[in-house]
Amino acid sequence: MAARRNRKMGPYAMNVAVEAPTYHDELCRAMTWLGQQNNTVFIGQGVGVPGTAMSDSLKGVPLEKRIEFPVAEEMQVGMCVGMSLKGYVPICIIPRWNFALRAADQIINHLDRLPLYSAGGYKPKVIIRVAVPSTSPFNPGPQHDADFTDMFEGELRSVGLFRLSTQTSIDKCYRYAYERMFGTILVEYTDQYRNARGSK
């Protein structure tokens, strides 16, 4: 329900409805802010062209900062790790946890462990967006509907992981991820937002 604010206008009072930002609004705001940083680049499926539930949240990001990638998650994360070692901050977009399984080696043995086995010589910083998909009204099937958050979190030593369970945490967590020295995984929940293909 919209909050209501009383605004004084001389001798008159007016009630003005103020819509609270939605989950999707906050994702758009966070991505727009990241897109304004000089060293960021956005990589993944549905980044350069529409195609996933995350695509519409990038509408405020300049096209020249987006790199559309094929379905090759291990190569995608590996490329992001390499780019981060050259000074970029890649925002690596993986639409579902099930797809991230293909990149587990790069996420755990490289992005997470590289600062450890290099004794701090290399500190890759990649921001990974991944989502727990909704199962209603459309069920994506058992090969696409999993939540591997706990499994990955249990293996991480330098990479941070944040569950974006409410809209109030989204912008703050993405800004913190950008400022962190190491990589970060941010887990979104697609049943909490709608993009241009659905109702808001």
Phi, psi and omega in degrees: 000140182292137174287154179239136182238136178268120181248122179281128178230088183062228182280356185256156175239138181230132174271122182244123179287132179240113180284128176288142178300140178274172176304314180294321177303316182290326174297316178299317181296317180294318181292322178298316179297315178299322179294341179277349179279138189297330189256012181269152174213143184251126187227133175155188179275137181074022181267313180274334179225155178297152178172343178228171179295341181273344189304315186292339180288351181261011185296339178267004181262128180303140181301328182290350178261003183249133178239110176289136186234147176289177179281084182209071192297321180296316177295322180299310180293320178299319177296319179296320177299314179298317179296324181294328178288348177258010174103354176279159169243094181285139168258106188265115188256117178238109192297334182219152177300323181302325179290329181294339177302325180294339183253011185303321180299314181292321182293314187272308186281343182243294181302314183280318189269340184305318177298334183279309183278357171258008181054040179082005180290329179234131182228077180294135178238104177237134175262115182257122171264124176222154186231146166270115187284154173282156178245004179216140005280348179250125178264117184285353179098161186295341178277355185229359192251015188275160173237104182259022184303308183297321181298313180291317183302324181292344182256352187273138179241324178245331179285132176275155177223130181231133175268118181270073187282337178225160182292336183292340182265349192294300184298318180299316183290322179291324176292321178295319178300321179294325182277340182298155178283331186246183180288163181215139172251128177244121186262119178257164182233106189290345176285355180260357177217161177234142176254197186296343181273355182229188179273150178255000000 
